[in-house]
Amino acid sequence: MEDSRLAFALDSPPLAIIAAAKIAGVSLTIDPSLAPGSVPTLHLSSGDFIHGINAILCYLARVATVPSFYGQDAIQAAHYAPVILSGSEFEAACSFLDGFLASRTFLVGYSISIADIVVWSNIAGTGQRWESLRRSKKYQNLIRWFNSIAVDYAGTLDEVAAAYVGKREIGKSPAPRLQEKLQDLMMNTSGPEIDLPGAKVGEVCVRFAPEPSGYLHLGHAKAGLLNKYFAERYKGRLIVRFDDTNPSKESNEFVENILEDIDTMGIKYDTVTYTSHYFPKLMEMAESLIKKGKAYVDDTPKQQMKDERAAGTESKCRNNNVEENLSLWREMVNGTENGMRCYVRGKLDMQDPNKTLRDPVYYRCNTDPHHRVGSKYKVYPTYDFACPFVDALEGVTHALRSSEYHDRNKQYHRILQDMGLRRVEIYEFSRLNMVYTLLSKRKLLWFVQNKKVDDWTDPRFPTIQGILRRGLKIEALIQFILEQGASKNLNLMEWDKLWTINKKIIDPVCARHTAVLKEQRVLLTLTNGPEEPFIRILPRHKKYEGAGNKATTFTSRIWLEYADASVLITGQEVTLMDWGNTIIKEIKTENGIITQLVGELHLEGSVKLTKLKLTWMPYIEDLVSLSLVGFDYLITKKKLEKDDDFVKFINPCTRLRNFSSWRPKHEEPQTGRDHTA
């Protein structure tokens, strides 16, 4: 995009516009020449101009390359009006935003939008007033959001904010460095965006085409979100297509759950289609290629065919005449005994060094009923045959595929060429690989079928539903995926990064609970403890008020973890969390095992001087017994190689159960679908 000129008054540079343009990828020439109090004006290279903050922000949101920067509908767009934070309104606005962000990562949707940029800029522009509130930690949700935006766009927003706030220190004197600094910021608009080859705004059509043979996992999430990103960036169309060409593996259950996961990820699509809808046309195309001599029917046994392809040896059936091929094709269509042994193969090049071009299989027989069309067909197209055909028919302009399909790209285009269909551009992105993780649906299905996990939503599974049950927020998953971008670099990702992002999101709203292991606990008797139990109301989270409060009972007898008790010595002063210090007076043992402790409260003692800060539970009847469940990786090898048998690396113990512990009844867990996660 050619440079546009932003004219404004030097005494009030429009921080929100400058920051939004920077992130939107719009290059601006800064012109602070207007008279004081003037309204900013954006002069476009076309000669047109846009007058006023709201209008300019609306324009920037519309032309931005950032996905979902403008929002999905008119209601979200209404959030984009600048928030004026001044005078007595400032604290009221902060209070409102703090409550609004209690359960949200962004102001609109699941990713950063111009609403975040505008509000962030207004807050940062107040300078010292905001910094004072920030240090006071009064609005924890707002501070968490403000800091996360600053971290993600530190190279942009912090610099722009510094330039804006810096003018206040200059007063009414000229500020040439401000103009230079803003100009430098706006000229450097390069970001992580990657262009689709030959893409034109308004003409792009992409498709997300999962096979309904399992639930969506992390790898599918990356593919789906990248398709969503490019569709939004180029203001194009996104098709969700079910590649349902293998009735032996597919079911309506998988279709329904895939659609549920797509909705969970916030992926908005234009239509849902099925490859099975095109079965009649696909069969016509196969027969047409046979008649043109570009395909043939082969009854070579499967393993022999595989060996011949590897060796570059032509099949004995390769030179059958058209009549022989059509006769065998009809037997395949009718599902005869002879037809069931046959395959339709493309007649490409058996000597090509790219083995995917060595006469690939286009059609094979299968008598299993299809979940959508029943037993109507006995033959089904392969993915390699159906995918380019349906892409071309549905108007797909760019097919996004992970780099594992790289060798098949030439095959894809050769098949389109033989079919006489238009070219579809392929864009590759790197496959998402996670340590100690399987992302093959075939292998994941093995775990389900062999009862190694409960089902596809098991918290140990890398499926979207599985990791959400384990405690991941969908916002964290989306942020993690989008940070990977459309890069072609292959990376083996650590789970820690994903959970770190998740922690930032849940930390301000996640309550803290206390528990001790039932079978590994030691009673501590406080000789000067309270004669009668009493209750104090304490915050669930010491840093975030939004987590609420809890009622804690204080008694003269309390439980400690055995692990903590084992490191204590007589005469030692320790701190009991949320209470104060106590001095260990006696340690009772039996056969070398600690059975009981005796202590004396020393509440006037300094908690800063003690080395041990101990968690504890009151010795009362009003406790809840529960089971804690811990999960480990399903496999023991960090990265499986291509020829590894994954069964040999199965982790024998992936779910740790029955750690009995105690919790007061008023502290029952506030979790969602899965209390054990």
Secondary structure as GFF3:
##gff-version 3
##sequence-region A 1 677
A	DSSP	beta_strand	4	9	.	.	.	ID=ss1
A	DSSP	alpha_helix	15	24	.	.	.	ID=ss2
A	DSSP	beta_strand	28	34	.	.	.	ID=ss3
A	DSSP	beta_strand	41	43	.	.	.	ID=ss4
A	DSSP	beta_strand	49	51	.	.	.	ID=ss5
A	DSSP	alpha_helix	53	63	.	.	.	ID=ss6
A	DSSP	alpha_helix	74	77	.	.	.	ID=ss7
A	DSSP	three_ten_helix	78	80	.	.	.	ID=ss8
A	DSSP	alpha_helix	89	100	.	.	.	ID=ss9
A	DSSP	alpha_helix	114	124	.	.	.	ID=ss10
A	DSSP	alpha_helix	128	136	.	.	.	ID=ss11
A	DSSP	alpha_helix	140	152	.	.	.	ID=ss12
A	DSSP	pi_helix	154	158	.	.	.	ID=ss13
A	DSSP	alpha_helix	159	170	.	.	.	ID=ss14
A	DSSP	alpha_helix	176	187	.	.	.	ID=ss15
A	DSSP	beta_strand	205	208	.	.	.	ID=ss16
A	DSSP	alpha_helix	218	233	.	.	.	ID=ss17
A	DSSP	beta_strand	237	242	.	.	.	ID=ss18
A	DSSP	alpha_helix	252	264	.	.	.	ID=ss19
A	DSSP	beta_strand	271	274	.	.	.	ID=ss20
A	DSSP	three_ten_helix	275	278	.	.	.	ID=ss21
A	DSSP	alpha_helix	279	291	.	.	.	ID=ss22
A	DSSP	beta_strand	295	298	.	.	.	ID=ss23
A	DSSP	alpha_helix	302	311	.	.	.	ID=ss24
A	DSSP	alpha_helix	322	334	.	.	.	ID=ss25
A	DSSP	three_ten_helix	339	341	.	.	.	ID=ss26
A	DSSP	beta_strand	343	346	.	.	.	ID=ss27
A	DSSP	three_ten_helix	355	357	.	.	.	ID=ss28
A	DSSP	beta_strand	361	365	.	.	.	ID=ss29
A	DSSP	beta_strand	379	381	.	.	.	ID=ss30
A	DSSP	alpha_helix	383	393	.	.	.	ID=ss31
A	DSSP	beta_strand	398	402	.	.	.	ID=ss32
A	DSSP	three_ten_helix	403	408	.	.	.	ID=ss33
A	DSSP	alpha_helix	409	419	.	.	.	ID=ss34
A	DSSP	beta_strand	425	429	.	.	.	ID=ss35
A	DSSP	beta_strand	432	434	.	.	.	ID=ss36
A	DSSP	alpha_helix	441	449	.	.	.	ID=ss37
A	DSSP	alpha_helix	464	469	.	.	.	ID=ss38
A	DSSP	alpha_helix	474	484	.	.	.	ID=ss39
A	DSSP	beta_strand	491	493	.	.	.	ID=ss40
A	DSSP	alpha_helix	495	506	.	.	.	ID=ss41
A	DSSP	three_ten_helix	518	520	.	.	.	ID=ss42
A	DSSP	beta_strand	521	526	.	.	.	ID=ss43
A	DSSP	beta_strand	534	539	.	.	.	ID=ss44
A	DSSP	three_ten_helix	545	547	.	.	.	ID=ss45
A	DSSP	beta_strand	549	554	.	.	.	ID=ss46
A	DSSP	beta_strand	557	561	.	.	.	ID=ss47
A	DSSP	alpha_helix	562	565	.	.	.	ID=ss48
A	DSSP	beta_strand	573	576	.	.	.	ID=ss49
A	DSSP	beta_strand	580	590	.	.	.	ID=ss50
A	DSSP	beta_strand	593	601	.	.	.	ID=ss51
A	DSSP	beta_strand	613	614	.	.	.	ID=ss52
A	DSSP	beta_strand	617	618	.	.	.	ID=ss53
A	DSSP	beta_strand	623	631	.	.	.	ID=ss54
A	DSSP	three_ten_helix	646	649	.	.	.	ID=ss55
A	DSSP	beta_strand	655	664	.	.	.	ID=ss56
A	DSSP	three_ten_helix	665	667	.	.	.	ID=ss57
###
